[in-house]
């Protein structure tokens, strides 16, 4: 019985020495962990929990974002996790994206990563990048796009919406599936 106890004690002692030696060796050769917290930024102004609202020329909009980084010299504002609500007389829109950028000199906007635009009449647009050209009053993307409403789907390799002409062009190749409602 004493021999078995000594063997178990010896095995446990060897195990403890091996584990301790392994931990010491790995801790000395392991790369340093990066500091936890927000990455340093060179922004002139950093704002958390942005909530802006404006009413101009019959259009009311509201922008919410988790973070805004403003770069004065470049005239840029970068946004993180943004939601924009646009209210017109006849329609309301919601635009969601993980990040975006506003050029304050030109008022051009780019929304990126998992961009989804929905309207109150059921239209839904999905893409990875959506841009607004303020001077040309043009909403566009050169990335794959999917438009859907009430089961009908149109997808293509890009999109251009000219507000002045009230025209929308989906660039190809285009695939469309239309669902028709049955009439009684």
C-alpha positions as CSV (number, residue, x, y, z in Angstrom):
1,X,0.0,0.0,0.0
2,X,2.9,2.4,0.8
3,X,4.5,1.6,-2.5
4,X,1.3,2.5,-4.4
5,X,1.0,5.8,-2.5
6,X,4.7,6.6,-3.3
7,X,4.1,5.9,-7.0
8,X,1.0,8.1,-7.1
9,X,2.9,10.9,-5.2
10,X,5.8,10.6,-7.7
11,X,3.5,10.8,-10.7
12,X,1.7,13.8,-9.3
13,X,5.1,15.5,-8.6
14,X,6.4,14.8,-12.1
15,X,3.1,16.1,-13.6
16,X,3.3,19.4,-11.5
17,X,6.9,19.9,-12.6
18,X,6.1,19.3,-16.3
19,X,3.0,21.6,-16.2
20,X,5.0,24.4,-14.4
21,X,7.9,24.1,-16.8
22,X,5.6,24.3,-19.8
23,X,3.8,27.3,-18.5
24,X,7.0,29.2,-17.7
25,X,8.4,28.4,-21.2
26,X,5.3,29.5,-23.0
27,X,4.8,32.7,-21.0
28,X,8.3,33.8,-21.9
29,X,7.9,33.1,-25.6
30,X,4.2,34.3,-25.9
31,X,3.6,37.6,-27.8
32,X,2.4,40.4,-25.7
33,X,-1.4,40.9,-25.7
34,X,-2.7,44.2,-27.2
35,X,-4.1,46.6,-24.7
36,X,-7.8,46.4,-24.2
37,X,-9.9,49.4,-25.1
38,X,-10.5,51.6,-28.1
39,X,-7.9,52.0,-30.7
40,X,-6.1,55.4,-30.7
41,X,-7.4,57.8,-33.2
42,X,-6.1,60.9,-34.9
43,X,-9.6,62.4,-35.2
44,X,-10.0,66.0,-34.2
45,X,-13.3,65.2,-32.5
46,X,-14.8,61.9,-31.4
47,X,-18.5,61.7,-30.4
48,X,-20.2,58.6,-29.0
49,X,-24.0,58.0,-29.4
50,X,-24.6,60.6,-32.2
51,X,-28.3,61.7,-32.7
52,X,-28.8,64.4,-35.3
53,X,-32.1,65.7,-36.8
54,X,-32.7,68.2,-39.6
55,X,-35.6,69.5,-41.7
56,X,-34.7,71.0,-45.1
57,X,-36.6,71.5,-48.3
58,X,-39.5,69.4,-47.3
59,X,-37.3,66.5,-46.2
60,X,-36.8,65.6,-42.6
61,X,-34.0,63.2,-41.6
62,X,-32.5,61.8,-38.5
63,X,-29.1,60.2,-38.1
64,X,-28.1,58.0,-35.2
65,X,-24.6,56.4,-34.9
66,X,-22.7,54.6,-32.2
67,X,-19.6,56.8,-33.0
68,X,-18.6,59.7,-35.2
69,X,-14.9,60.6,-35.9
70,X,-14.4,64.1,-37.3
71,X,-11.3,65.0,-39.3
72,X,-11.4,68.8,-39.8
73,X,-8.5,69.2,-42.2
74,X,-9.8,66.5,-44.5
75,X,-13.4,67.6,-44.1
76,X,-14.5,64.1,-43.3
77,X,-16.7,62.5,-40.7
78,X,-16.6,58.7,-40.2
79,X,-19.6,57.0,-38.7
80,X,-19.9,53.6,-37.0
81,X,-23.1,51.5,-36.8
82,X,-25.4,54.1,-38.3
83,X,-29.1,54.4,-38.8
84,X,-30.6,57.2,-41.0
85,X,-34.3,57.8,-41.2
86,X,-35.5,60.0,-44.1
87,X,-39.0,61.3,-44.1
88,X,-40.6,62.8,-47.3
89,X,-44.2,63.7,-47.8
90,X,-45.1,60.5,-49.7
91,X,-42.5,58.1,-48.3
92,X,-40.2,57.3,-45.4
93,X,-36.9,55.5,-45.7
94,X,-34.5,53.8,-43.2
95,X,-30.8,53.2,-44.1
96,X,-28.7,51.0,-41.9
97,X,-25.0,50.3,-42.3
98,X,-22.0,49.3,-40.2
99,X,-19.9,52.2,-41.2
100,X,-20.1,55.3,-43.3
101,X,-18.3,58.5,-44.3
102,X,-19.6,62.0,-44.9
103,X,-17.5,64.4,-47.0
104,X,-18.5,67.7,-45.4
105,X,-17.2,69.8,-48.3
106,X,-19.3,68.1,-51.0
107,X,-22.0,66.5,-48.8
108,X,-21.3,63.2,-50.5
109,X,-22.0,60.2,-48.4
110,X,-20.9,56.6,-48.5
111,X,-22.4,53.8,-46.3
112,X,-20.6,50.5,-46.2
113,X,-20.9,46.9,-44.9
114,X,-24.3,45.2,-44.7
115,X,-26.2,48.2,-46.1
116,X,-30.0,47.8,-46.0
117,X,-32.4,50.4,-47.1
118,X,-36.1,49.9,-46.4
119,X,-39.1,52.1,-47.3
120,X,-42.5,52.3,-45.5
121,X,-44.2,50.8,-48.7
122,X,-42.2,47.6,-48.4
123,X,-39.3,48.2,-50.8
124,X,-36.0,46.7,-49.5
125,X,-32.5,47.3,-51.0
126,X,-29.4,45.3,-49.9
127,X,-25.8,45.9,-50.9
128,X,-22.3,46.3,-49.4
129,X,-21.7,49.9,-50.4
130,X,-24.2,52.7,-51.2
131,X,-23.1,56.2,-52.2
132,X,-24.9,59.6,-52.4
133,X,-23.6,62.1,-54.9
134,X,-25.0,65.4,-53.6
135,X,-24.3,67.6,-56.6
136,X,-25.8,65.1,-59.1
137,X,-28.6,64.0,-56.8
138,X,-27.6,60.5,-57.5
139,X,-27.8,57.4,-55.3
140,X,-25.6,54.6,-56.6
141,X,-23.4,51.5,-56.1
142,X,-21.1,49.5,-58.2
143,X,-21.5,46.5,-55.9
144,X,-24.0,43.7,-56.2
145,X,-27.5,44.9,-55.2
146,X,-30.8,43.2,-54.4
147,X,-34.1,44.9,-54.5
148,X,-37.2,43.2,-53.1
149,X,-40.9,44.1,-52.5
150,X,-43.8,41.7,-51.7
151,X,-41.9,38.6,-52.8
152,X,-40.6,40.1,-56.1
153,X,-36.8,40.3,-56.4
154,X,-34.5,42.1,-58.7
155,X,-30.7,41.6,-58.4
156,X,-27.8,43.0,-60.4
157,X,-24.2,44.1,-60.3
158,X,-25.0,47.8,-59.6
159,X,-27.6,50.5,-59.2
160,X,-28.1,54.1,-60.1
161,X,-31.0,56.3,-59.0
162,X,-31.2,59.8,-60.5
163,X,-33.5,61.8,-58.3
164,X,-34.1,64.6,-60.8
165,X,-35.3,62.2,-63.5
166,X,-37.0,59.9,-61.0
167,X,-35.2,57.0,-62.8
168,X,-33.7,53.8,-61.4
169,X,-31.3,51.6,-63.3
170,X,-30.1,48.2,-62.2
171,X,-26.9,47.2,-64.1
172,X,-26.3,43.7,-65.3
173,X,-26.3,40.9,-65.4
174,X,-29.8,41.4,-63.9
175,X,-32.0,38.6,-62.6
176,X,-35.6,39.4,-61.8
177,X,-38.4,37.3,-60.2
178,X,-41.8,38.8,-60.0
179,X,-44.6,37.5,-57.9
180,X,-48.1,38.4,-59.2
181,X,-51.1,38.4,-56.9
182,X,-54.0,36.2,-57.8
183,X,-57.2,38.1,-58.5
184,X,-60.5,36.7,-57.4
